[in-house]
Amino acid sequence: MDNPVVKSFIILVMCVALVISGASMFGFKESADDGATQRVEDAVRRAVMTYYAIEGHFPPSLHYLAENYALILNEDRYFYFYEVFGSNLMPHIQVVPIMDIIN
């Protein structure tokens, strides 16, 4: 292994392998975060629909659900957008990770 061409080739292959593994790990984290955000949004939507089934109208805010119906909102990690159009119309619900807004 004293041949400089062989050493250079091995170093090149190792660098390419590191770059590929790093890129795939970054992509895996991105897709895992997307799934987590979707699960949080689905949980909020289920809580809103459960409230509607019990009360006959949609809740006035997500904070009302958190205070009175034990919905847990992680406001350190997510922004929650909840827009009510009327007591009988499904509100607009969107959950966005804070890091997506900052970046």
KOLMAR-952477 format. One record per residue: x negated, z negated, y of N, C-alpha, C in turn. Coordinates in steps of 0.1 Angstrom, whole numbers, padded with zeros to 4 digits, always signed. Each point is the difference from the previous one (the first is absolute). Layout:
N
XZYXZYXZY
...
//
This chain:
103
-0008+0000-0012+0008+0000+0012-0009+0000+0013
-0011+0005-0001-0009+0001+0012+0003+0013+0008
+0009+0008-0005+0003+0013+0006+0009-0004+0012
-0004+0004+0013+0008-0003+0012+0013+0007+0000
+0001+0012-0006+0012+0007+0000+0011-0007-0009
-0004-0005-0011+0009-0008-0009+0005-0012+0007
-0010-0008+0007+0004-0012+0007+0010+0003+0011
-0003+0011+0008+0009+0004+0011+0014+0004-0006
+0000+0007-0011+0013+0004-0006+0008-0013-0005
-0007-0010-0006+0007-0012-0004+0005-0008+0012
-0007+0000+0010+0004-0007+0012+0012+0007+0006
+0000+0013+0001+0011+0008+0005+0013-0003-0008
-0002+0001-0013+0012-0002-0009+0006-0014+0002
-0009-0010+0001+0005-0014+0002+0007-0001+0014
-0005+0006+0010+0006+0000+0013+0014+0006+0000
+0001+0011-0007+0013+0007-0001+0010-0008-0008
-0005-0007-0010+0009-0009-0008+0005-0011+0008
-0009-0006+0009+0004-0011+0008+0010+0005+0011
-0002+0011+0006+0010+0005+0010+0013+0003-0007
+0000+0006-0011+0013+0003-0007+0007-0013-0004
-0007-0010-0005+0007-0012-0004+0005-0008+0012
-0008+0001+0011+0005-0007+0012+0012+0007+0006
+0001+0013+0000+0011+0007+0005+0013-0002-0009
-0002-0001-0013+0011-0003-0009+0005-0014+0002
-0008-0009+0002+0004-0014+0003+0008-0001+0013
-0005+0007+0010+0007+0000+0013+0014+0006-0002
+0001+0011-0007+0013+0006-0003+0009-0009-0008
-0005-0007-0009+0008-0009-0009+0005-0011+0009
-0008-0006+0009+0005-0010+0009+0011+0005+0009
-0001+0012+0005+0010+0006+0009+0013+0001-0008
+0000+0005-0012+0012+0002-0008+0006-0013-0004
-0008-0010-0002+0005-0014-0004+0007-0006+0012
-0005+0002+0012+0006-0005+0012+0013+0007+0003
+0001+0013-0002+0012+0007+0002+0011-0005-0010
-0003-0003-0012+0009-0006-0009+0005-0014+0004
-0009-0008+0005+0004-0013+0004+0009+0000+0012
-0002+0009+0009+0009+0002+0012+0013+0004-0005
+0001+0009-0009+0013+0005-0005+0008-0011-0007
-0008-0008-0008+0007-0012-0007+0006-0010+0010
-0008-0002+0011+0005-0009+0011+0013+0005+0006
-0001+0013+0004+0012+0007+0006+0012-0001-0010
-0002+0003-0012+0011-0001-0010+0005-0014-0001
-0008-0010+0000+0005-0014+0000+0008-0003+0012
-0004+0004+0012+0008-0002+0012+0013+0007-0001
+0000+0013-0005+0012+0007-0001+0010-0006-0010
-0005-0006-0011+0008-0007-0010+0006-0012+0007
-0008-0008+0007+0006-0012+0007+0011+0004+0010
-0002+0011+0007+0010+0005+0010+0013+0003-0008
-0002+0008-0011+0012+0004-0007+0007-0012-0007
-0007-0010-0004+0006-0012-0006+0008-0007+0010
-0006-0001+0012+0007-0007+0011+0013+0008+0003
-0001+0013+0000+0012+0008+0003+0011-0002-0011
-0004-0001-0012+0009-0002-0011+0007-0014+0001
-0007-0010+0005+0006-0013+0001+0008-0002+0013
-0005+0005+0011+0006-0003+0013+0010+0012+0005
-0002+0012-0005+0009+0011+0004-0005+0007+0012
-0012-0003+0005-0006+0007+0011-0015-0002-0001
-0007+0008+0007-0015-0001-0001-0005-0011+0009
-0012-0006-0004-0005-0011+0008-0004+0005+0014
+0001-0009+0010-0004+0003+0014-0015+0003+0001
-0008-0007-0008-0015+0002+0001-0006-0005-0013
-0013+0004-0002-0007-0004-0011-0004-0015+0001
-0002-0005+0012-0003-0014+0002+0012-0009-0004
+0012+0005+0002+0012-0007-0005+0000-0001-0015
-0004+0011-0007-0001-0001-0014-0011-0010-0004
-0011+0000+0007-0011-0009-0003+0004-0014+0001
+0007-0003+0011+0004-0014+0003+0011-0005-0009
+0010+0009-0003+0012-0005-0008+0001+0005-0014
-0008+0010-0004+0001+0005-0014-0013+0001-0007
-0010-0007+0005-0013-0002-0007-0008+0014-0002
+0003+0009+0009-0009+0012+0000-0013-0004+0006
-0011+0004-0007-0013-0004+0004-0006+0013+0007
-0004-0001+0013-0006+0011+0007-0015-0004+0003
-0008+0009-0005-0015-0002+0003-0004+0007+0012
+0003-0006+0012-0003+0006+0013-0015+0001+0003
-0008-0006-0007-0014+0001+0002-0006+0013-0006
+0008+0006-0009-0005+0012-0007+0009+0012+0003
+0012-0002+0004+0010+0012+0002+0007-0002+0013
+0004+0012+0006+0010+0000+0010+0013+0005-0007
+0011-0007+0004+0013+0003-0006+0008+0006+0011
+0005+0012-0002+0009+0007+0009+0014-0001-0006
+0009-0005+0008+0014-0002-0005+0009+0003+0012
+0007+0012-0002+0009+0004+0011+0014+0001-0005
+0009-0008+0006+0014-0001-0004+0008+0010+0009
+0008+0008-0007+0008+0010+0008+0015-0005+0001
+0004-0009-0009+0013-0005+0000+0002-0009-0012
+0010-0009+0000+0001-0010-0011+0003+0007-0014
+0005+0012+0000+0003+0007-0012-0009+0011-0004
-0010+0003+0009-0009+0011-0003-0013-0005-0004
-0006+0006-0011-0013-0004-0005-0010+0000+0011
-0007-0011+0003-0011+0000+0010-0012+0008-0004
-0008+0004+0010-0012+0007-0003-0011-0011-0003
-0006+0001-0012-0010-0010-0004-0013+0007-0003
-0011-0005+0007-0013+0006-0003-0010-0012+0001
-0009+0001-0010-0011-0010-0001-0013+0008+0001
-0009-0005+0010-0012+0007+0002-0012-0010+0000
-0010+0003-0008-0011-0010+0001-0007+0000+0014
-0004-0012+0004-0005-0001+0013-0013+0008+0002
-0008+0001-0011-0013+0007+0001+0003+0015+0003
+0011+0006-0005+0004+0014+0003+0002+0002+0015
+0006-0010+0006+0003+0001+0014-0013-0002+0009
-0008-0009-0004-0012-0003+0007-0010+0012+0000
-0001+0006-0012-0009+0011-0002+0006+0012+0006
//
